[in-house]
Structures are given as structure tokens and as C-alpha cells.
């Protein structure tokens, strides 16, 4: 037996009477039903959410793991243009939908602006040289032999970007 047979009949009757699509007819019937029962309107508001800034932590082909500034936790942001950003970028997100699945936060929408804004992220500038001020290799950097330098060997990299993990960065203080 069909579930909610009476509700479906009301929707189909409105569809036949008004000529609107089933989805539009259902929206009207559900709004009328909510008003009669004194329930809050179940339709999402038509005005878009304001854009938010977020720090990019990790990037895949269709999504980016971000930390929205001013919020706790991380969000997987799904977007077709996620491949254009890299970890460390500060992005402005136009969020169209948010949800939680199996305890993880997700959102979808568009990435409007990608930039590097060191002061907004609350970071201090650091040198990108081979060694830190202490004379040791910095995190994500490799020690190079004393006889080989980046200038004598153009293929030698002083920074191994594949090992850089920004997931622990951008923690709220």
C-alpha cells in the first residue's frame, strides 16, 4: 500500500488544477499543511546565505577540507572548482547547502575568492630558506648534503611540499 496516499492525492489534484509541476504543487500543499497544523514552514528560505571565509586544509578533485573562520571543527566543502585552491589559501565560500553525514560536516557551493592572507590567518611570516633560525631543518624540509646546494643542483628541492600537512594548522586559540 502506498504511504501517505491522501497527501499524494492532494498534490496530484493541485497539479491537475493549476498545471504546475509535481514538485511545485507539493511545496504549496506542504506549506498549507504546515500553516493549518501550526508547524514552522519547512521550505528553506530563498535568500542565499552570506559568504564566509575559510582556511583550506586539504584538497581533492571535487572537494576541499576547510576550517570556516569563527566556527569550530572542519567541513568538507564540495565544489567543482575545488581543484583551483591549495592548502594554506584563504577562500570566500558561497555556501548553498550544509549537512552532516556519519558525524562529519559537509557543505556545497562555490568558491568565490582564493587568496593568501597571512594576517587574517593569524600567522607569522617565516623564511623559506633551507634552515630555521636555530640552524635546523624546518618542518617539511629535508637536510641536504653539505657539498650539494640548491644552486649547484637545480633539481634539488629544499622544501618537500608533499609532506606538508596543514590539517593541524589554523587551530583556534
GROMACS elastic network, one bead per residue, 0.5 to 0.9 nm:
[ bonds ]
;  ai    aj funct       b0    kb
    1     5     6  0.84085   500
    2     5     6  0.56787   500
    3     6     6  0.86236   500
    3     7     6  0.89248   500
    3     8     6  0.87569   500
    4     7     6  0.53264   500
    4     8     6  0.63171   500
    4     9     6  0.87075   500
    5     8     6  0.51949   500
    5     9     6  0.61829   500
    5    10     6  0.87879   500
    6     9     6  0.50837   500
    6    10     6  0.63621   500
    6    11     6  0.87770   500
    7    10     6  0.51790   500
    7    11     6  0.63475   500
    7    12     6  0.87272   500
    7    26     6  0.88829   500
    7    29     6  0.83598   500
    7    30     6  0.89299   500
    8    11     6  0.50609   500
    8    12     6  0.61223   500
    8    13     6  0.85136   500
    8    26     6  0.83247   500
    9    12     6  0.51246   500
    9    13     6  0.60335   500
    9    14     6  0.86056   500
   10    13     6  0.51296   500
   10    14     6  0.62555   500
   10    15     6  0.86076   500
   10    25     6  0.89418   500
   10    26     6  0.85487   500
   10    29     6  0.73373   500
   11    14     6  0.52197   500
   11    15     6  0.61424   500
   11    16     6  0.86962   500
   11    22     6  0.69412   500
   11    23     6  0.87828   500
   11    25     6  0.56945   500
   11    26     6  0.53972   500
   11    27     6  0.88532   500
   11    28     6  0.85172   500
   11    29     6  0.63606   500
   11    30     6  0.88849   500
   12    16     6  0.61565   500
   12    17     6  0.85248   500
   12    22     6  0.69807   500
   12    25     6  0.76346   500
   12    26     6  0.84027   500
   13    16     6  0.51888   500
   13    17     6  0.60937   500
   13    18     6  0.86066   500
   13    25     6  0.88487   500
   14    18     6  0.59071   500
   14    19     6  0.78600   500
   14    20     6  0.79940   500
   14    22     6  0.85970   500
   14    25     6  0.60000   500
   14    26     6  0.83989   500
   14    28     6  0.87824   500
   14    29     6  0.79826   500
   15    18     6  0.54524   500
   15    19     6  0.53024   500
   15    20     6  0.53327   500
   15    21     6  0.62492   500
   15    22     6  0.59698   500
   15    23     6  0.89843   500
   15    24     6  0.81865   500
   15    25     6  0.55283   500
   15    26     6  0.84063   500
   16    19     6  0.54689   500
   16    20     6  0.76817   500
   17    20     6  0.83342   500
   18    21     6  0.88672   500
   18    25     6  0.82389   500
   19    25     6  0.88128   500
   20    23     6  0.81721   500
   20    24     6  0.61712   500
   20    25     6  0.61869   500
   21    24     6  0.52588   500
   21    25     6  0.61195   500
   21    26     6  0.84955   500
   22    25     6  0.50700   500
   22    26     6  0.59668   500
   22    27     6  0.85744   500
   23    26     6  0.50634   500
   23    27     6  0.62283   500
   23    28     6  0.88090   500
   24    27     6  0.51119   500
   24    28     6  0.64388   500
   24    29     6  0.87434   500
   25    28     6  0.52351   500
   25    29     6  0.61957   500
   25    30     6  0.85655   500
   26    29     6  0.50765   500
   26    30     6  0.59408   500
   26    31     6  0.84194   500
   27    30     6  0.52184   500
   27    31     6  0.61149   500
   27    32     6  0.86656   500
   27    43     6  0.74891   500
   28    31     6  0.51203   500
   28    32     6  0.62224   500
   28    33     6  0.85556   500
   29    32     6  0.51350   500
   29    33     6  0.60525   500
   29    34     6  0.86022   500
   30    34     6  0.60855   500
   30    35     6  0.86010   500
   30    41     6  0.84115   500
   30    42     6  0.78093   500
   30    43     6  0.85589   500
   31    34     6  0.51313   500
   31    35     6  0.62671   500
   31    36     6  0.87257   500
   31    41     6  0.62117   500
   31    42     6  0.72353   500
   31    43     6  0.74934   500
   32    35     6  0.51184   500
   32    36     6  0.62251   500
   32    37     6  0.86413   500
   33    36     6  0.51901   500
   33    37     6  0.61584   500
   33    38     6  0.84292   500
   33    39     6  0.82834   500
   34    37     6  0.51854   500
   34    38     6  0.58347   500
   34    40     6  0.63936   500
   34    41     6  0.60300   500
   34    42     6  0.75800   500
   35    38     6  0.50748   500
   35    39     6  0.62326   500
   35    40     6  0.75669   500
   35    41     6  0.74261   500
   36    39     6  0.77887   500
   37    40     6  0.89882   500
   38    41     6  0.89339   500
   39    42     6  0.82146   500
   40    43     6  0.89637   500
   41    44     6  0.80118   500
   43    46     6  0.86087   500
   44    47     6  0.87979   500
   45    48     6  0.77025   500
   48    51     6  0.87331   500
   48    94     6  0.83494   500
   48    95     6  0.80288   500
   48    96     6  0.70099   500
   49    52     6  0.87450   500
   49    94     6  0.73184   500
   49    95     6  0.65067   500
   49    96     6  0.70774   500
   50    93     6  0.88427   500
   50    94     6  0.70551   500
   50    95     6  0.78389   500
   51    92     6  0.62774   500
   51    93     6  0.54129   500
   51    95     6  0.67811   500
   51   112     6  0.85891   500
   52    68     6  0.70917   500
   52    69     6  0.76938   500
   52    91     6  0.81957   500
   52    92     6  0.54942   500
   52    93     6  0.52666   500
   52    94     6  0.68100   500
   52    95     6  0.77745   500
   53    67     6  0.87614   500
   53    68     6  0.60602   500
   53    69     6  0.59173   500
   53    70     6  0.88205   500
   53    90     6  0.67970   500
   53    91     6  0.55645   500
   53    93     6  0.61499   500
   54    66     6  0.60099   500
   54    67     6  0.53866   500
   54    69     6  0.52479   500
   54    70     6  0.88414   500
   54    89     6  0.84259   500
   54    90     6  0.57025   500
   54    91     6  0.53728   500
   54    92     6  0.64075   500
   54    93     6  0.71832   500
   55    65     6  0.86660   500
   55    66     6  0.54550   500
   55    67     6  0.52868   500
   55    68     6  0.64354   500
   55    69     6  0.70839   500
   55    87     6  0.78003   500
   55    88     6  0.64297   500
   55    89     6  0.59969   500
   55    91     6  0.63499   500
   55   121     6  0.76300   500
   55   170     6  0.73179   500
   56    59     6  0.74954   500
   56    64     6  0.66879   500
   56    65     6  0.61538   500
   56    67     6  0.66842   500
   56    68     6  0.87785   500
   56    85     6  0.76673   500
   56    86     6  0.67896   500
   56    88     6  0.55189   500
   56    89     6  0.54875   500
   56    90     6  0.62916   500
   56    91     6  0.71764   500
   56   166     6  0.83623   500
   56   167     6  0.88068   500
   57    64     6  0.73003   500
   57    65     6  0.54085   500
   57    66     6  0.53106   500
   57    67     6  0.71674   500
   57    74     6  0.87365   500
   57    86     6  0.79867   500
   57    88     6  0.64476   500
   57    89     6  0.82860   500
   57   165     6  0.78596   500
   57   166     6  0.53461   500
   57   167     6  0.52107   500
   57   168     6  0.84219   500
   57   169     6  0.79159   500
   57   170     6  0.84476   500
   58    63     6  0.86503   500
   58    64     6  0.56353   500
   58    66     6  0.71244   500
   58    86     6  0.72670   500
   58    87     6  0.53905   500
   58    88     6  0.86119   500
   58   165     6  0.80232   500
   58   166     6  0.72496   500
   58   167     6  0.70322   500
   59    62     6  0.81353   500
   59    63     6  0.61834   500
   59    65     6  0.62513   500
   59    66     6  0.87860   500
   59    82     6  0.69167   500
   59    83     6  0.67903   500
   59    85     6  0.73265   500
   59    86     6  0.64180   500
   59    87     6  0.67382   500
   60    63     6  0.51929   500
   60    64     6  0.58808   500
   60    65     6  0.82941   500
   60    82     6  0.72350   500
   60    83     6  0.66711   500
   61    64     6  0.80968   500
   61    79     6  0.89218   500
   61    80     6  0.79297   500
   61    81     6  0.84234   500
   61    82     6  0.65413   500
   61    83     6  0.53388   500
   62    77     6  0.86019   500
   62    78     6  0.58990   500
   62    79     6  0.56818   500
   62    80     6  0.54715   500
   62    81     6  0.72163   500
   62    82     6  0.57297   500
   62    83     6  0.67702   500
   63    76     6  0.64963   500
   63    77     6  0.53844   500
   63    79     6  0.56607   500
   63    80     6  0.75054   500
   63    81     6  0.82679   500
   63    82     6  0.53917   500
   63    83     6  0.75894   500
   63   108     6  0.87468   500
   64    75     6  0.82772   500
   64    76     6  0.57658   500
   64    77     6  0.52332   500
   64    78     6  0.65541   500
   64    79     6  0.78832   500
   64    82     6  0.58842   500
   64    83     6  0.80282   500
   64    85     6  0.82586   500
   64    86     6  0.87359   500
   64    87     6  0.87223   500
   65    74     6  0.67086   500
   65    75     6  0.57441   500
   65    77     6  0.60821   500
   65    78     6  0.87290   500
   65    87     6  0.88720   500
   65   167     6  0.86138   500
   66    73     6  0.88885   500
   66    74     6  0.56609   500
   66    75     6  0.53419   500
   66    76     6  0.62577   500
   66    77     6  0.67797   500
   66    87     6  0.88823   500
   66   167     6  0.89174   500
   67    70     6  0.86706   500
   67    71     6  0.73853   500
   67    72     6  0.75793   500
   67    73     6  0.64545   500
   67    75     6  0.61591   500
   67    76     6  0.87857   500
   67   170     6  0.76282   500
   67   171     6  0.85713   500
   68    71     6  0.56212   500
   68    72     6  0.76767   500
   68    73     6  0.80113   500
   68    74     6  0.71715   500
   68    75     6  0.74041   500
   69    72     6  0.81435   500
   69   121     6  0.86731   500
   69   170     6  0.89816   500
   69   172     6  0.86319   500
   70   172     6  0.83232   500
   71    74     6  0.84612   500
   71   172     6  0.86761   500
   72   171     6  0.87005   500
   72   172     6  0.76027   500
   73   105     6  0.83471   500
   73   171     6  0.89069   500
   74   104     6  0.83345   500
   74   105     6  0.70065   500
   74   106     6  0.87689   500
   75   104     6  0.74328   500
   75   106     6  0.53047   500
   75   107     6  0.68118   500
   76   104     6  0.80195   500
   76   105     6  0.63645   500
   76   107     6  0.62638   500
   76   108     6  0.83298   500
   77    82     6  0.81499   500
   77    93     6  0.88542   500
   77    95     6  0.86354   500
   77    98     6  0.89922   500
   77   105     6  0.87514   500
   77   106     6  0.58859   500
   77   108     6  0.54189   500
   77   109     6  0.75464   500
   77   110     6  0.89353   500
   78    81     6  0.87148   500
   78    82     6  0.72249   500
   78   106     6  0.75050   500
   78   107     6  0.61799   500
   78   109     6  0.67428   500
   78   110     6  0.82876   500
   79    82     6  0.53741   500
   79    83     6  0.86401   500
   79   107     6  0.88289   500
   79   108     6  0.59850   500
   79   109     6  0.57840   500
   79   110     6  0.58291   500
   79   111     6  0.72489   500
   80    83     6  0.75082   500
   80   109     6  0.86308   500
   80   110     6  0.76885   500
   80   111     6  0.88536   500
   81    84     6  0.57875   500
   81    85     6  0.80413   500
   81   110     6  0.72109   500
   81   111     6  0.67398   500
   82    85     6  0.59497   500
   82    86     6  0.86153   500
   82   110     6  0.84569   500
   82   111     6  0.72062   500
   83    86     6  0.76433   500
   84   114     6  0.83964   500
   85    88     6  0.86335   500
   85    89     6  0.65735   500
   85    90     6  0.89422   500
   85    91     6  0.82469   500
   85   111     6  0.89370   500
   85   114     6  0.66424   500
   85   115     6  0.87059   500
   86    89     6  0.58961   500
   87    90     6  0.87040   500
   87   165     6  0.83087   500
   87   166     6  0.66335   500
   87   167     6  0.87879   500
   88   115     6  0.88929   500
   88   116     6  0.71067   500
   88   166     6  0.71489   500
   89   114     6  0.61311   500
   89   115     6  0.54629   500
   89   116     6  0.50728   500
   89   117     6  0.76031   500
   90   113     6  0.81245   500
   90   114     6  0.58026   500
   90   115     6  0.52899   500
   90   116     6  0.56270   500
   90   117     6  0.63873   500
   90   118     6  0.87851   500
   90   120     6  0.84284   500
   90   121     6  0.77253   500
   91   111     6  0.67229   500
   91   112     6  0.71835   500
   91   113     6  0.53195   500
   91   115     6  0.62418   500
   91   116     6  0.84240   500
   92   110     6  0.86924   500
   92   111     6  0.60803   500
   92   112     6  0.54441   500
   92   113     6  0.50251   500
   92   114     6  0.66380   500
   92   115     6  0.87853   500
   93   109     6  0.71486   500
   93   110     6  0.59637   500
   93   112     6  0.58407   500
   93   113     6  0.74663   500
   94   108     6  0.83529   500
   94   109     6  0.55693   500
   94   110     6  0.51747   500
   94   111     6  0.62861   500
   94   112     6  0.66583   500
   95    98     6  0.73600   500
   95   107     6  0.66256   500
   95   108     6  0.58582   500
   95   110     6  0.67272   500
   95   111     6  0.86035   500
   96   107     6  0.74832   500
   96   108     6  0.58309   500
   96   110     6  0.79282   500
   97   106     6  0.84068   500
   97   107     6  0.55139   500
   97   108     6  0.53653   500
   97   109     6  0.68368   500
   98   105     6  0.75893   500
   98   106     6  0.57691   500
   98   108     6  0.66056   500
   99   104     6  0.85482   500
   99   105     6  0.61390   500
   99   106     6  0.53236   500
   99   107     6  0.62304   500
   99   108     6  0.89602   500
  100   103     6  0.60513   500
  100   104     6  0.54645   500
  100   106     6  0.58122   500
  100   107     6  0.85100   500
  101   104     6  0.53872   500
  101   105     6  0.66640   500
  101   106     6  0.74494   500
  102   105     6  0.85832   500
  111   114     6  0.73447   500
  116   120     6  0.89684   500
  116   121     6  0.88359   500
  117   120     6  0.55070   500
  117   121     6  0.64347   500
  117   122     6  0.88650   500
  118   121     6  0.52930   500
  118   122     6  0.63711   500
  118   123     6  0.55263   500
  118   124     6  0.70600   500
  118   125     6  0.73681   500
  119   122     6  0.50509   500
  119   123     6  0.61362   500
  119   124     6  0.75922   500
  120   123     6  0.77937   500
  121   170     6  0.69832   500
  122   170     6  0.81457   500
  123   170     6  0.84803   500
  126   129     6  0.88617   500
  126   132     6  0.86607   500
  127   130     6  0.86855   500
  127   131     6  0.85804   500
  127   132     6  0.75598   500
  127   133     6  0.89129   500
  128   131     6  0.81411   500
  128   132     6  0.85478   500
  128   158     6  0.87608   500
  128   159     6  0.82066   500
  129   132     6  0.72707   500
  129   138     6  0.88466   500
  129   158     6  0.75408   500
  129   159     6  0.85771   500
  130   135     6  0.89341   500
  130   136     6  0.85103   500
  130   137     6  0.64432   500
  130   138     6  0.75232   500
  130   141     6  0.71036   500
  130   142     6  0.79909   500
  130   143     6  0.78081   500
  130   144     6  0.85153   500
  130   158     6  0.56831   500
  130   159     6  0.75297   500
  131   134     6  0.75989   500
  131   135     6  0.53899   500
  131   136     6  0.53187   500
  131   138     6  0.59658   500
  131   141     6  0.81423   500
  131   143     6  0.84974   500
  132   135     6  0.52755   500
  132   136     6  0.55872   500
  132   137     6  0.60569   500
  132   138     6  0.55902   500
  133   136     6  0.75183   500
  134   137     6  0.85764   500
  135   138     6  0.88013   500
  136   143     6  0.84521   500
  137   140     6  0.81743   500
  137   141     6  0.57545   500
  137   142     6  0.64608   500
  137   143     6  0.61428   500
  138   141     6  0.54002   500
  138   142     6  0.80279   500
  138   159     6  0.89230   500
  139   142     6  0.84903   500
  139   159     6  0.89573   500
  139   163     6  0.88806   500
  139   164     6  0.77931   500
  140   159     6  0.63249   500
  140   160     6  0.56928   500
  140   161     6  0.68474   500
  140   162     6  0.82567   500
  140   163     6  0.56620   500
  140   164     6  0.54398   500
  140   165     6  0.84470   500
  141   157     6  0.87295   500
  141   158     6  0.61028   500
  141   160     6  0.56568   500
  141   161     6  0.82829   500
  141   163     6  0.85360   500
  141   164     6  0.88409   500
  142   157     6  0.82169   500
  142   158     6  0.62357   500
  142   159     6  0.64732   500
  142   160     6  0.68885   500
  143   146     6  0.88529   500
  143   158     6  0.77693   500
  144   147     6  0.82678   500
  144   148     6  0.65478   500
  144   149     6  0.69971   500
  144   150     6  0.86710   500
  144   156     6  0.83844   500
  144   157     6  0.88918   500
  144   158     6  0.75082   500
  145   148     6  0.53951   500
  145   149     6  0.76033   500
  146   149     6  0.73454   500
  147   152     6  0.89472   500
  148   151     6  0.82578   500
  148   152     6  0.63199   500
  148   153     6  0.66606   500
  148   156     6  0.84823   500
  149   152     6  0.52752   500
  149   153     6  0.61188   500
  149   154     6  0.84875   500
  149   156     6  0.75492   500
  149   158     6  0.86615   500
  150   153     6  0.51652   500
  150   154     6  0.57215   500
  150   155     6  0.75419   500
  150   156     6  0.55767   500
  150   157     6  0.66990   500
  150   158     6  0.69001   500
  151   154     6  0.59941   500
  151   156     6  0.85933   500
  152   156     6  0.87159   500
  153   156     6  0.55609   500
  153   157     6  0.88318   500
  154   157     6  0.78259   500
  157   160     6  0.67513   500
  159   162     6  0.89047   500
  159   163     6  0.89476   500
  159   164     6  0.89730   500
  160   163     6  0.58385   500
  160   164     6  0.70885   500
  161   164     6  0.51307   500
  161   165     6  0.85734   500
  162   165     6  0.80686   500
  165   168     6  0.72720   500
  165   169     6  0.81901   500
  166   169     6  0.50497   500
  166   170     6  0.78092   500
  167   170     6  0.78001   500
  167   171     6  0.87736   500
  168   171     6  0.66560   500
  169   172     6  0.89601   500
  170   173     6  0.87684   500
